[in-house]
Amino acid sequence: MQMKRKEFIEKSLLMGIGLPLLSAGTLLQSCSSSRSFFPRAQPDFAGKVVVVGAGAAGMAAGHYLKQYGIGFEIVEAAPVYGGRLKKAAGFADFPIDLGAEWIHVDPEVLSEIAGQPIAGPAFETIVYDPQDIQSWQHGELKAHPLISRLYSEWKFKRSTWFDFFEQCILPGIAGNIRLSQPVSAINYGADGATLHTQTGEQYEADKVLITVPIRILQQGHIRFSPALPSRKVEAINKVFVGDGVKIFIQFKEKFYPDILVFRNVFKALAREDKFVYDAAFKKGSGQHILGLFAINEEARAYTQLQTEEEAVQKLLAELDEAFEGQATANYVNHIVQNWSEEPYIQGAYSYSYDGGQKRIVNAISEPVQDRLYFAGEALSGRHHSTVHGACASGYAAAAAMIGIG
């Protein structure tokens, strides 16, 4: 009998095993049919909110504010919305998630995020239970059937996280999103806040919700006046976010397992830093698409190369070594997403915390003068690094801003 994700993680921890695809968190307490993200309540706020960032947390916050008739704008630095939600259409006979891909909790979370039932073929999900899990170490391929019998979670079948937001969240907030507006400074005080962008625009707000990736705050791309409290700045700098890259390669034939790691399987799964996988698994595809997921130092081995072609050649060489040249012989096409090069993201996601995670998250999340609020996947506690965690953080911050507990 296969375990649900929470059981699998707990039992694995008891055995001293950390799991990679499996370590992002457990089901949100609010993710149940008996509770909605949108309680019936009267907001204790009638001003205007500006949300900085149109990623998952920012769009979710806008969706929340919309439910209560709060005036808001979402100011996004990039020319597109989505943040680390991104898809490639046309590369394969199914859409490719270039960013967030797995649904790490029960798919019921989709209805909770949207605030309405989500069902039907548009967002059909699959049980993601890879059967053939192998490791490549010291010139030897090894199978690990025990793990394949235990582990399962979920994915979209013929859609993506980006599609979900575009169809279920975006329609109600699209008119409130301002693209290509990198915020460079936020001045705040007793009379409200003024946001300045690199393009010379100004936005006035009573309250500001900042949902940019934590690396953007760490590198000081937004100047605050007055400066943020030193305790908050220290906490921001205690969140580790490494490099991130995904590579997808189409092959003529499938010669690879459902999942392949490149060291001792338990060490690899504990680190959650690099693996390749059958991206077409259970997708109903007629094509052979392999994906590489790599973060931190393992990602840097690809991101530091000068061209995408070099990164692909490195991956092909690694696969050729394990599979006797079959990668190069079967290569058809590729697509690369280097998240470290995205100017308004600059990395993967929150990976670890230099100290107590709860204390650090609380310090960053604490509002400043009831003007500045913060949200994002890095601030979602046990659910950090996940889309549903980013949404929960966005909803919690928006609720706090308008006085809905």
C-alpha positions as CSV (number, residue, x, y, z in Angstrom):
1,M,0.0,0.0,0.0
2,Q,1.4,3.4,-1.0
3,M,1.7,6.1,1.5
4,K,0.5,9.6,1.2
5,R,3.2,12.2,1.2
6,K,3.0,13.1,4.9
7,E,3.2,9.5,6.0
8,F,6.1,8.8,3.7
9,I,8.1,11.8,4.9
10,E,7.5,11.0,8.6
11,K,8.4,7.3,8.2
12,S,11.5,8.3,6.1
13,L,12.6,10.7,8.8
14,L,12.3,7.9,11.4
15,M,14.6,5.8,9.3
16,G,17.0,8.7,8.9
17,I,16.2,9.2,5.3
18,G,15.5,12.6,3.8
19,L,13.5,12.7,0.6
20,P,13.9,15.1,-2.3
21,L,10.8,15.7,-4.3
22,L,9.2,14.8,-1.1
23,S,10.4,17.3,1.4
24,A,8.5,20.5,0.7
25,G,5.8,20.2,3.3
26,T,2.5,18.6,4.3
27,L,-1.1,19.4,3.8
28,L,-2.1,22.9,4.9
29,Q,-4.4,22.9,7.8
30,S,-6.7,25.2,5.9
31,C,-6.9,22.8,2.9
32,S,-10.1,21.0,3.8
33,S,-13.6,21.1,2.4
34,S,-14.9,22.4,5.7
35,R,-12.9,25.7,5.6
36,S,-12.5,28.3,2.9
37,F,-9.6,30.7,2.4
38,F,-12.3,33.4,2.1
39,P,-14.3,33.6,5.4
40,R,-17.5,35.7,5.5
41,A,-16.4,38.8,7.3
42,Q,-16.4,42.5,7.0
43,P,-12.9,44.0,6.4
44,D,-11.7,46.5,8.8
45,F,-10.0,48.6,6.1
46,A,-11.2,50.8,3.3
47,G,-8.0,52.1,1.8
48,K,-5.8,51.1,-1.2
49,V,-3.2,48.3,-1.3
50,V,-0.3,48.0,-3.7
51,V,1.1,44.5,-4.1
52,V,4.7,44.3,-5.2
53,G,5.2,41.2,-7.4
54,A,2.8,39.1,-9.6
55,G,4.0,35.7,-8.7
56,A,1.9,33.1,-6.9
57,A,1.8,34.9,-3.6
58,G,1.1,38.3,-5.2
59,M,-1.6,37.1,-7.5
60,A,-3.2,35.1,-4.6
61,A,-3.2,38.2,-2.5
62,G,-4.8,40.2,-5.2
63,H,-7.4,37.4,-5.6
64,Y,-8.1,37.6,-1.9
65,L,-8.4,41.4,-1.8
66,K,-10.8,41.2,-4.8
67,Q,-13.2,39.1,-2.8
68,Y,-13.7,41.9,-0.2
69,G,-13.9,44.8,-2.6
70,I,-10.5,46.3,-1.6
71,G,-8.9,48.7,-4.1
72,F,-5.5,47.3,-5.1
73,E,-2.8,47.3,-7.8
74,I,-0.2,44.6,-8.4
75,V,3.1,46.1,-9.6
76,E,5.3,43.5,-11.4
77,A,8.9,44.2,-12.5
78,A,8.9,41.6,-15.3
79,P,7.0,42.0,-18.6
80,V,5.0,38.9,-17.8
81,Y,3.1,37.7,-14.7
82,G,3.7,34.4,-13.0
83,G,7.1,34.7,-11.3
84,R,8.4,31.2,-10.9
85,L,5.3,29.9,-12.5
86,K,6.1,29.5,-16.2
87,K,5.2,27.1,-19.0
88,A,6.5,26.1,-22.4
89,A,3.7,25.3,-24.9
90,G,4.7,23.7,-28.2
91,F,7.9,22.0,-27.1
92,A,6.1,18.7,-26.5
93,D,2.6,17.4,-27.0
94,F,1.8,18.5,-23.4
95,P,2.7,21.8,-21.7
96,I,6.0,21.8,-19.8
97,D,6.3,23.4,-16.4
98,L,9.5,25.4,-16.6
99,G,9.1,26.4,-13.0
100,A,6.8,25.0,-10.2
101,E,5.7,21.5,-11.4
102,W,4.6,19.2,-8.6
103,I,1.4,19.5,-6.5
104,H,2.9,18.6,-3.1
105,V,-0.4,18.1,-1.3
106,D,-3.9,16.7,-2.2
107,P,-5.2,18.4,-5.3
108,E,-8.1,19.6,-3.3
109,V,-5.8,22.5,-2.6
110,L,-6.6,23.9,-6.1
111,S,-10.2,24.5,-5.0
112,E,-9.0,26.1,-1.8
113,I,-6.7,28.5,-3.6
114,A,-9.4,29.4,-6.1
115,G,-12.1,29.7,-3.5
116,Q,-14.4,27.6,-5.6
117,P,-14.6,24.0,-6.8
118,I,-12.0,23.0,-9.4
119,A,-12.9,19.9,-11.4
120,G,-13.1,18.6,-14.9
121,P,-10.6,17.8,-17.6
122,A,-9.0,21.2,-17.8
123,F,-7.1,20.6,-14.5
124,E,-7.1,16.8,-14.3
125,T,-4.4,15.6,-12.0
126,I,-2.5,12.3,-12.0
127,V,-1.0,10.3,-9.1
128,Y,2.7,10.8,-9.5
129,D,4.1,7.4,-8.4
130,P,7.3,6.8,-10.3
131,Q,7.9,3.0,-10.5
132,D,11.5,2.9,-11.8
133,I,13.9,4.8,-9.5
134,Q,17.6,4.4,-10.1
135,S,20.9,5.8,-9.0
136,W,24.2,6.2,-10.9
137,Q,27.3,6.1,-8.7
138,H,30.8,4.9,-9.2
139,G,30.0,3.7,-12.7
140,E,27.1,1.6,-11.7
141,L,23.3,1.8,-12.1
142,K,21.3,0.6,-9.2
143,A,17.5,0.1,-8.9
144,H,15.6,1.1,-5.7
145,P,12.3,-0.7,-5.8
146,L,11.5,-0.1,-2.2
147,I,11.2,3.7,-2.7
148,S,9.1,3.2,-5.8
149,R,6.6,1.1,-3.8
150,L,6.2,3.8,-1.1
151,Y,6.2,7.2,-2.7
152,S,3.4,9.1,-4.5
153,E,2.1,12.6,-4.9
154,W,0.4,14.6,-7.7
155,K,0.9,16.5,-10.9
156,F,-1.3,18.1,-13.5
157,K,-1.9,15.8,-16.5
158,R,-2.5,18.2,-19.4
159,S,-2.0,21.6,-17.8
160,T,0.4,23.4,-15.5
161,W,0.5,25.6,-12.4
162,F,0.7,28.6,-14.8
163,D,-2.5,27.5,-16.6
164,F,-4.3,27.1,-13.2
165,F,-3.4,30.7,-12.2
166,E,-4.1,32.1,-15.7
167,Q,-7.6,30.6,-15.8
168,C,-8.7,30.5,-12.2
169,I,-7.0,33.5,-10.6
170,L,-6.0,36.0,-13.3
171,P,-9.4,36.8,-14.8
172,G,-10.5,38.7,-11.7
173,I,-7.3,40.6,-11.2
174,A,-5.8,41.1,-14.7
175,G,-7.0,44.7,-14.9
176,N,-5.1,45.5,-11.6
177,I,-1.7,44.2,-12.8
178,R,0.9,46.7,-14.0
179,L,3.8,44.9,-15.8
180,S,7.3,46.1,-16.6
181,Q,7.3,48.3,-13.4
182,P,10.4,47.4,-11.3
183,V,9.9,49.0,-7.9
184,S,13.2,50.7,-6.8
185,A,12.1,52.6,-3.7
186,I,9.3,52.6,-1.1
187,N,8.8,55.6,1.1
188,Y,6.4,55.0,4.0
189,G,5.1,56.8,7.0
190,A,2.1,58.0,8.9
191,D,0.4,59.3,5.7
192,G,0.8,56.1,3.7
193,A,3.4,54.9,1.2
194,T,4.7,55.9,-2.1
195,L,6.4,53.4,-4.5
196,H,8.9,54.6,-7.1
197,T,9.7,52.4,-10.1
198,Q,12.8,52.4,-12.4
199,T,10.6,53.7,-15.2
200,G,9.7,56.8,-13.3
201,E,6.2,55.8,-12.2
202,Q,4.8,56.4,-8.8
203,Y,2.1,54.4,-6.9
204,E,0.4,55.7,-3.8
205,A,-0.9,53.2,-1.2
206,D,-2.3,53.0,2.3
207,K,-0.6,49.7,2.7
208,V,2.0,47.7,0.7
209,L,2.3,44.0,0.4
210,I,5.8,42.9,-0.7
211,T,5.9,39.5,-2.4
212,V,9.1,39.6,-4.4
213,P,11.5,36.6,-4.2
214,I,13.7,36.8,-1.1
215,R,16.9,37.2,-3.2
216,I,15.6,40.5,-4.4
217,L,15.3,41.8,-0.9
218,Q,18.6,40.4,0.1
219,Q,20.4,42.2,-2.7
220,G,18.8,45.5,-1.9
221,H,17.0,46.1,-5.2
222,I,14.2,47.9,-3.3
223,R,15.3,50.9,-1.2
224,F,13.1,51.6,1.9
225,S,12.8,54.9,3.6
226,P,12.9,54.8,6.5
227,A,15.2,51.7,6.4
228,L,13.7,48.4,7.4
229,P,14.3,47.5,11.1
230,S,17.7,45.8,11.5
231,R,16.0,42.7,13.0
232,K,14.1,42.2,9.8
233,V,17.1,42.8,7.6
234,E,19.1,40.3,9.6
235,A,16.3,37.7,9.2
236,I,16.0,38.3,5.5
237,N,19.7,37.5,5.1
238,K,19.3,34.3,7.0
239,V,17.3,32.6,4.3
240,F,19.3,30.6,1.8
241,V,18.3,30.6,-1.8
242,G,20.6,28.9,-4.3
243,D,20.9,28.7,-8.1
244,G,18.1,26.9,-10.0
245,V,17.9,25.4,-13.4
246,K,15.5,23.1,-15.4
247,I,16.4,21.4,-18.7
248,F,14.0,19.4,-20.8
249,I,15.3,17.2,-23.6
250,Q,13.2,15.3,-26.2
251,F,14.6,11.9,-27.2
252,K,13.7,9.5,-30.0
253,E,13.5,6.6,-27.5
254,K,13.1,6.3,-23.8
255,F,16.3,4.8,-22.3
256,Y,16.1,6.3,-18.9
257,P,14.1,5.4,-15.7
258,D,11.3,7.4,-14.2
259,I,13.8,9.0,-11.8
260,L,17.6,8.9,-11.8
261,V,19.8,10.4,-9.1
262,F,23.6,10.8,-9.4
263,R,25.0,9.6,-6.0
264,N,23.9,7.4,-3.2
265,V,20.1,7.5,-3.5
266,F,19.4,8.4,0.2
267,K,22.0,11.1,0.3
268,A,20.7,12.5,-3.1
269,L,17.1,12.4,-1.9
270,A,18.0,14.1,1.4
271,R,19.8,16.9,-0.4
272,E,17.1,17.4,-3.0
273,D,19.6,19.2,-5.3
274,K,19.7,17.2,-8.6
275,F,17.7,14.5,-10.4
276,V,16.5,13.7,-13.9
277,Y,13.0,12.3,-14.4
278,D,10.6,11.2,-17.1
279,A,8.7,14.4,-17.6
280,A,6.1,12.6,-19.7
281,F,5.2,10.1,-17.0
282,K,1.5,9.4,-17.1
283,K,0.9,12.5,-19.3
284,G,-0.7,10.5,-22.1
285,S,2.1,11.7,-24.3
286,G,3.5,10.0,-27.4
287,Q,6.9,11.7,-26.9
288,H,9.9,10.9,-24.8
289,I,10.7,14.0,-22.6
290,L,13.4,13.9,-19.9
291,G,13.7,16.7,-17.3
292,L,16.6,17.8,-15.2
293,F,15.9,19.6,-11.9
294,A,18.9,21.1,-10.2
295,I,19.4,23.7,-7.4
296,N,22.3,25.1,-5.3
297,E,25.8,23.9,-6.2
298,E,24.4,21.2,-8.5
299,A,22.6,23.9,-10.5
300,R,25.7,26.1,-10.6
301,A,27.5,23.4,-12.5
302,Y,25.1,24.3,-15.4
303,T,24.3,27.9,-14.8
304,Q,28.0,29.0,-14.7
305,L,28.5,27.8,-18.3
306,Q,28.5,30.4,-21.0
307,T,25.7,29.1,-23.2
308,E,22.6,26.9,-22.9
309,E,24.1,24.6,-25.5
310,E,27.0,23.9,-23.1
311,A,24.6,23.1,-20.3
312,V,22.7,20.7,-22.5
313,Q,26.0,19.1,-23.7
314,K,27.0,18.6,-20.1
315,L,23.8,16.9,-19.3
316,L,24.0,14.7,-22.4
317,A,27.5,13.7,-21.4
318,E,26.3,12.6,-18.0
319,L,23.5,10.6,-19.4
320,D,25.8,9.1,-22.0
321,E,28.1,7.8,-19.3
322,A,25.2,6.1,-17.5
323,F,23.4,4.8,-20.5
324,E,26.3,3.9,-22.9
325,G,25.9,6.8,-25.3
326,Q,22.1,6.5,-25.8
327,A,21.5,10.2,-24.9
328,T,23.5,11.7,-27.7
329,A,22.3,9.0,-30.1
330,N,18.6,9.8,-29.3
331,Y,18.7,13.5,-28.9
332,V,16.1,15.6,-30.7
333,N,15.6,19.0,-29.1
334,H,15.9,20.8,-25.8
335,I,14.7,23.8,-23.7
336,V,16.5,25.4,-20.8
337,Q,15.1,27.6,-18.0
338,N,17.9,29.2,-16.0
339,W,16.2,30.8,-13.0
340,S,19.4,32.3,-11.7
341,E,19.5,34.5,-14.8
342,E,16.0,35.8,-14.4
343,P,16.7,39.4,-13.2
344,Y,13.7,39.7,-10.9
345,I,14.0,36.2,-9.4
346,Q,17.7,35.3,-9.4
347,G,17.5,31.8,-8.0
348,A,15.4,28.8,-7.1
349,Y,13.5,29.0,-3.9
350,S,14.0,29.1,-0.1
351,Y,16.1,26.0,0.7
352,S,17.3,26.5,4.3
353,Y,17.4,29.0,7.2
354,D,20.4,30.0,9.2
355,G,18.8,29.4,12.6
356,G,15.3,28.7,13.7
357,Q,13.0,28.8,10.7
358,K,9.9,29.9,12.7
359,R,11.7,32.8,14.3
360,I,13.2,34.0,11.0
361,V,9.9,33.7,9.2
362,N,8.1,35.6,11.9
363,A,10.7,38.4,11.9
364,I,10.4,38.9,8.2
365,S,6.6,38.6,8.1
366,E,6.1,41.1,10.9
367,P,4.4,44.3,9.5
368,V,6.3,47.6,9.6
369,Q,4.3,50.5,11.0
370,D,1.1,48.7,9.7
371,R,2.2,50.0,6.3
372,L,4.5,47.3,4.9
373,Y,3.6,43.6,4.9
374,F,5.5,40.7,3.5
375,A,4.6,37.4,1.9
376,G,6.0,34.6,-0.4
377,E,7.0,31.0,-0.4
378,A,9.9,31.7,1.9
379,L,7.5,32.9,4.5
380,S,5.1,30.0,4.5
381,G,6.6,28.0,7.3
382,R,6.5,24.3,6.8
383,H,5.2,24.8,3.3
384,H,8.1,26.9,2.0
385,S,9.3,26.3,-1.6
386,T,5.8,25.3,-2.7
387,V,3.1,27.1,-4.7
388,H,0.4,26.3,-2.2
389,G,2.7,27.7,0.5
390,A,3.2,30.9,-1.4
391,C,-0.6,31.2,-1.8
392,A,-1.3,30.6,1.9
393,S,1.3,33.2,2.8
394,G,-0.3,35.7,0.4
395,Y,-3.7,35.1,1.8
396,A,-2.6,35.3,5.4
397,A,-0.8,38.7,4.8
398,A,-3.8,40.1,2.8
399,A,-6.1,39.0,5.6
400,A,-3.9,40.7,8.2
401,M,-3.8,43.9,6.2
402,I,-7.6,44.3,6.0
403,G,-8.4,43.0,9.5
404,I,-9.8,39.6,8.7
405,G,-8.6,37.0,11.1
